[in-house]
Amino acid sequence: MATTRTTTKPPPPAPVPVEPAPCQPCGGTGNVAITVRVGRKRRPVGQQDGLCLNCLGSGTDPDA
């Protein structure tokens, strides 16, 4: 005759939430520096913030 079990199994551990990896070009901010060029010779005069085209501003790596 089989023995009966008096205790129950412990519940399985909760899965660890996986955080999405940050985007490499923007570093997870969603913004990248865009060079501003002016004049006929297109000389650079400064930089401004632009939308990251890799993650489209979300800041997460799309390949993760």
N, CA, C and O atoms as CSV, one atom per row, in Angstrom:
chain,resi,resn,atom,element,x,y,z
A,1,MET,N,N,0.823,-1.166,0.000
A,1,MET,CA,C,0.000,0.000,0.000
A,1,MET,C,C,0.886,1.255,0.000
A,1,MET,O,O,1.921,1.275,0.665
A,2,ALA,N,N,0.490,2.295,-0.736
A,2,ALA,CA,C,1.285,3.513,-0.842
A,2,ALA,C,C,1.100,4.382,0.388
A,2,ALA,O,O,0.035,4.407,1.004
A,3,THR,N,N,2.173,5.098,0.731
A,3,THR,CA,C,2.068,5.991,1.884
A,3,THR,C,C,1.401,7.290,1.446
A,3,THR,O,O,1.569,7.725,0.307
A,4,THR,N,N,0.672,7.885,2.320
A,4,THR,CA,C,0.008,9.146,1.994
A,4,THR,C,C,0.909,10.300,2.377
A,4,THR,O,O,1.731,10.207,3.289
A,5,ARG,N,N,0.740,11.336,1.689
A,5,ARG,CA,C,1.544,12.525,1.884
A,5,ARG,C,C,0.888,13.423,2.923
A,5,ARG,O,O,-0.316,13.672,2.850
A,6,THR,N,N,1.645,13.903,3.870
A,6,THR,CA,C,1.075,14.734,4.925
A,6,THR,C,C,1.358,16.214,4.718
A,6,THR,O,O,0.696,17.048,5.336
A,7,THR,N,N,2.328,16.570,3.863
A,7,THR,CA,C,2.642,17.977,3.625
A,7,THR,C,C,2.409,18.295,2.154
A,7,THR,O,O,2.354,17.396,1.316
A,8,THR,N,N,2.276,19.556,1.856
A,8,THR,CA,C,2.083,19.993,0.470
A,8,THR,C,C,3.401,20.534,-0.069
A,8,THR,O,O,4.306,20.887,0.687
A,9,LYS,N,N,3.484,20.588,-1.371
A,9,LYS,CA,C,4.683,21.141,-2.000
A,9,LYS,C,C,4.709,22.647,-1.798
A,9,LYS,O,O,3.661,23.292,-1.809
A,10,PRO,N,N,5.885,23.209,-1.614
A,10,PRO,CA,C,5.950,24.680,-1.512
A,10,PRO,C,C,5.636,25.289,-2.882
A,10,PRO,O,O,5.922,24.682,-3.915
A,11,PRO,N,N,5.050,26.486,-2.885
A,11,PRO,CA,C,4.731,27.113,-4.174
A,11,PRO,C,C,6.008,27.438,-4.945
A,11,PRO,O,O,7.042,27.716,-4.338
A,12,PRO,N,N,5.945,27.405,-6.267
A,12,PRO,CA,C,7.147,27.732,-7.049
A,12,PRO,C,C,7.511,29.210,-6.854
A,12,PRO,O,O,6.632,30.035,-6.608
A,13,PRO,N,N,8.792,29.542,-6.960
A,13,PRO,CA,C,9.196,30.940,-6.775
A,13,PRO,C,C,8.601,31.814,-7.870
A,13,PRO,O,O,8.416,31.376,-9.005
A,14,ALA,N,N,8.309,33.041,-7.513
A,14,ALA,CA,C,7.731,33.990,-8.475
A,14,ALA,C,C,8.770,34.311,-9.543
A,14,ALA,O,O,9.951,34.462,-9.229
A,15,PRO,N,N,8.346,34.417,-10.806
A,15,PRO,CA,C,9.316,34.745,-11.857
A,15,PRO,C,C,9.847,36.168,-11.682
A,15,PRO,O,O,9.113,37.083,-11.310
A,16,VAL,N,N,11.114,36.323,-11.954
A,16,VAL,CA,C,11.763,37.618,-11.836
A,16,VAL,C,C,11.390,38.449,-13.064
A,16,VAL,O,O,11.604,37.999,-14.190
A,17,PRO,N,N,10.835,39.654,-12.876
A,17,PRO,CA,C,10.489,40.473,-14.036
A,17,PRO,C,C,11.748,40.903,-14.791
A,17,PRO,O,O,12.730,41.339,-14.190
A,18,VAL,N,N,11.702,40.775,-16.089
A,18,VAL,CA,C,12.843,41.113,-16.933
A,18,VAL,C,C,12.669,42.544,-17.423
A,18,VAL,O,O,11.682,42.870,-18.083
A,19,GLU,N,N,13.633,43.388,-17.095
A,19,GLU,CA,C,13.583,44.767,-17.565
A,19,GLU,C,C,14.117,44.817,-18.986
A,19,GLU,O,O,15.116,44.168,-19.295
A,20,PRO,N,N,13.458,45.586,-19.864
A,20,PRO,CA,C,13.970,45.687,-21.230
A,20,PRO,C,C,15.316,46.408,-21.255
A,20,PRO,O,O,15.563,47.317,-20.462
A,21,ALA,N,N,16.157,45.998,-22.154
A,21,ALA,CA,C,17.488,46.588,-22.269
A,21,ALA,C,C,17.371,48.001,-22.847
A,21,ALA,O,O,16.523,48.243,-23.706
A,22,PRO,N,N,18.211,48.940,-22.387
A,22,PRO,CA,C,18.162,50.284,-22.951
A,22,PRO,C,C,18.711,50.304,-24.370
A,22,PRO,O,O,19.574,49.501,-24.724
A,23,CYS,N,N,18.219,51.196,-25.151
A,23,CYS,CA,C,18.650,51.367,-26.546
A,23,CYS,C,C,20.102,51.848,-26.557
A,23,CYS,O,O,20.473,52.697,-25.745
A,24,GLN,N,N,20.921,51.324,-27.456
A,24,GLN,CA,C,22.341,51.681,-27.507
A,24,GLN,C,C,22.594,53.094,-28.033
A,24,GLN,O,O,23.354,53.824,-27.397
A,25,PRO,N,N,22.008,53.529,-29.153
A,25,PRO,CA,C,22.341,54.867,-29.663
A,25,PRO,C,C,21.953,56.007,-28.725
A,25,PRO,O,O,22.684,56.991,-28.614
A,26,CYS,N,N,20.799,55.884,-28.043
A,26,CYS,CA,C,20.340,56.988,-27.199
A,26,CYS,C,C,20.596,56.747,-25.728
A,26,CYS,O,O,20.414,57.662,-24.925
A,27,GLY,N,N,21.015,55.543,-25.338
A,27,GLY,CA,C,21.276,55.248,-23.942
A,27,GLY,C,C,20.019,55.141,-23.100
A,27,GLY,O,O,20.091,55.248,-21.875
A,28,GLY,N,N,18.874,54.933,-23.722
A,28,GLY,CA,C,17.616,54.778,-23.001
A,28,GLY,C,C,16.845,56.065,-22.804
A,28,GLY,O,O,15.789,56.049,-22.170
A,29,THR,N,N,17.335,57.184,-23.324
A,29,THR,CA,C,16.631,58.451,-23.134
A,29,THR,C,C,15.605,58.713,-24.225
A,29,THR,O,O,14.626,59.420,-23.988
A,30,GLY,N,N,15.807,58.164,-25.406
A,30,GLY,CA,C,14.896,58.416,-26.523
A,30,GLY,C,C,15.321,59.600,-27.373
A,30,GLY,O,O,14.741,59.841,-28.432
A,31,ASN,N,N,16.337,60.351,-26.921
A,31,ASN,CA,C,16.829,61.517,-27.659
A,31,ASN,C,C,18.277,61.303,-28.052
A,31,ASN,O,O,19.056,60.711,-27.305
A,32,VAL,N,N,18.630,61.791,-29.235
A,32,VAL,CA,C,20.012,61.773,-29.692
A,32,VAL,C,C,20.381,63.180,-30.144
A,32,VAL,O,O,19.510,63.980,-30.485
A,33,ALA,N,N,21.675,63.476,-30.144
A,33,ALA,CA,C,22.144,64.791,-30.573
A,33,ALA,C,C,22.223,64.828,-32.096
A,33,ALA,O,O,22.844,63.967,-32.719
A,34,ILE,N,N,21.588,65.834,-32.680
A,34,ILE,CA,C,21.589,66.035,-34.136
A,34,ILE,C,C,22.394,67.301,-34.424
A,34,ILE,O,O,22.149,68.346,-33.821
A,35,THR,N,N,23.351,67.209,-35.341
A,35,THR,CA,C,24.161,68.364,-35.703
A,35,THR,C,C,23.353,69.309,-36.581
A,35,THR,O,O,22.725,68.883,-37.550
A,36,VAL,N,N,23.372,70.599,-36.237
A,36,VAL,CA,C,22.674,71.630,-37.015
A,36,VAL,C,C,23.679,72.237,-37.973
A,36,VAL,O,O,24.746,72.690,-37.557
A,37,ARG,N,N,23.345,72.249,-39.254
A,37,ARG,CA,C,24.239,72.798,-40.281
A,37,ARG,C,C,23.558,73.979,-40.952
A,37,ARG,O,O,22.356,73.939,-41.216
A,38,VAL,N,N,24.322,75.033,-41.231
A,38,VAL,CA,C,23.773,76.230,-41.856
A,38,VAL,C,C,24.676,76.680,-43.000
A,38,VAL,O,O,25.838,76.284,-43.095
A,39,GLY,N,N,24.122,77.497,-43.844
A,39,GLY,CA,C,24.890,78.115,-44.919
A,39,GLY,C,C,25.031,77.240,-46.149
A,39,GLY,O,O,24.652,76.070,-46.165
A,40,ARG,N,N,25.590,77.853,-47.172
A,40,ARG,CA,C,25.775,77.155,-48.438
A,40,ARG,C,C,26.812,76.057,-48.328
A,40,ARG,O,O,26.713,75.036,-49.009
A,41,LYS,N,N,27.806,76.258,-47.478
A,41,LYS,CA,C,28.848,75.245,-47.290
A,41,LYS,C,C,28.457,74.209,-46.241
A,41,LYS,O,O,29.220,73.280,-45.977
A,42,ARG,N,N,27.275,74.358,-45.638
A,42,ARG,CA,C,26.731,73.413,-44.662
A,42,ARG,C,C,27.682,73.216,-43.490
A,42,ARG,O,O,28.001,72.086,-43.120
A,43,ARG,N,N,28.132,74.325,-42.909
A,43,ARG,CA,C,29.043,74.240,-41.777
A,43,ARG,C,C,28.248,73.963,-40.496
A,43,ARG,O,O,27.162,74.512,-40.313
A,44,PRO,N,N,28.783,73.115,-39.607
A,44,PRO,CA,C,28.073,72.813,-38.354
A,44,PRO,C,C,28.163,73.988,-37.379
A,44,PRO,O,O,29.232,74.571,-37.201
A,45,VAL,N,N,27.047,74.331,-36.755
A,45,VAL,CA,C,27.028,75.442,-35.797
A,45,VAL,C,C,26.612,75.002,-34.406
A,45,VAL,O,O,26.765,75.770,-33.456
A,46,GLY,N,N,26.100,73.817,-34.254
A,46,GLY,CA,C,25.681,73.373,-32.929
A,46,GLY,C,C,24.941,72.051,-33.011
A,46,GLY,O,O,24.965,71.366,-34.033
A,47,GLN,N,N,24.281,71.707,-31.909
A,47,GLN,CA,C,23.532,70.463,-31.861
A,47,GLN,C,C,22.174,70.717,-31.214
A,47,GLN,O,O,22.010,71.641,-30.416
A,48,GLN,N,N,21.217,69.886,-31.571
A,48,GLN,CA,C,19.902,69.934,-30.948
A,48,GLN,C,C,19.439,68.508,-30.699
A,48,GLN,O,O,19.971,67.562,-31.279
A,49,ASP,N,N,18.445,68.360,-29.834
A,49,ASP,CA,C,17.908,67.038,-29.540
A,49,ASP,C,C,17.019,66.573,-30.687
A,49,ASP,O,O,16.256,67.349,-31.263
A,50,GLY,N,N,17.138,65.294,-30.999
A,50,GLY,CA,C,16.302,64.692,-32.025
A,50,GLY,C,C,15.790,63.349,-31.554
A,50,GLY,O,O,16.346,62.767,-30.622
A,51,LEU,N,N,14.755,62.853,-32.174
A,51,LEU,CA,C,14.153,61.573,-31.836
A,51,LEU,C,C,15.062,60.433,-32.291
A,51,LEU,O,O,15.560,60.443,-33.417
A,52,CYS,N,N,15.277,59.456,-31.417
A,52,CYS,CA,C,16.102,58.302,-31.760
A,52,CYS,C,C,15.339,57.446,-32.764
A,52,CYS,O,O,14.219,57.017,-32.488
A,53,LEU,N,N,15.933,57.194,-33.919
A,53,LEU,CA,C,15.263,56.427,-34.959
A,53,LEU,C,C,15.347,54.925,-34.727
A,53,LEU,O,O,14.635,54.158,-35.375
A,54,ASN,N,N,16.212,54.496,-33.807
A,54,ASN,CA,C,16.321,53.067,-33.514
A,54,ASN,C,C,15.147,52.602,-32.664
A,54,ASN,O,O,14.534,51.579,-32.965
A,55,CYS,N,N,14.829,53.338,-31.610
A,55,CYS,CA,C,13.747,52.925,-30.695
A,55,CYS,C,C,12.507,53.810,-30.833
A,55,CYS,O,O,11.505,53.552,-30.165
A,56,LEU,N,N,12.542,54.826,-31.660
A,56,LEU,CA,C,11.456,55.774,-31.876
A,56,LEU,C,C,11.004,56.456,-30.590
A,56,LEU,O,O,9.811,56.671,-30.373
A,57,GLY,N,N,11.976,56.794,-29.737
A,57,GLY,CA,C,11.696,57.566,-28.549
A,57,GLY,C,C,11.265,56.767,-27.329
A,57,GLY,O,O,11.052,57.360,-26.272
A,58,SER,N,N,11.127,55.448,-27.427
A,58,SER,CA,C,10.693,54.671,-26.273
A,58,SER,C,C,11.838,54.416,-25.303
A,58,SER,O,O,11.595,54.243,-24.109
A,59,GLY,N,N,13.078,54.387,-25.780
A,59,GLY,CA,C,14.231,54.175,-24.923
A,59,GLY,C,C,14.577,52.717,-24.688
A,59,GLY,O,O,15.575,52.425,-24.029
A,60,THR,N,N,13.775,51.787,-25.212
A,60,THR,CA,C,14.056,50.364,-25.030
A,60,THR,C,C,14.606,49.783,-26.329
A,60,THR,O,O,14.286,50.253,-27.421
A,61,ASP,N,N,15.433,48.761,-26.191
A,61,ASP,CA,C,16.052,48.112,-27.339
A,61,ASP,C,C,14.987,47.312,-28.100
A,61,ASP,O,O,14.369,46.427,-27.509
A,62,PRO,N,N,14.752,47.590,-29.378
A,62,PRO,CA,C,13.721,46.857,-30.120
A,62,PRO,C,C,14.106,45.416,-30.423
A,62,PRO,O,O,13.236,44.615,-30.768
A,63,ASP,N,N,15.388,45.060,-30.305
A,63,ASP,CA,C,15.817,43.685,-30.607
A,63,ASP,C,C,15.855,42.795,-29.382
A,63,ASP,O,O,16.205,41.619,-29.483
A,64,ALA,N,N,15.495,43.345,-28.207
A,64,ALA,CA,C,15.571,42.545,-26.976
A,64,ALA,C,C,14.360,41.641,-26.830
A,64,ALA,O,O,14.258,40.898,-25.853
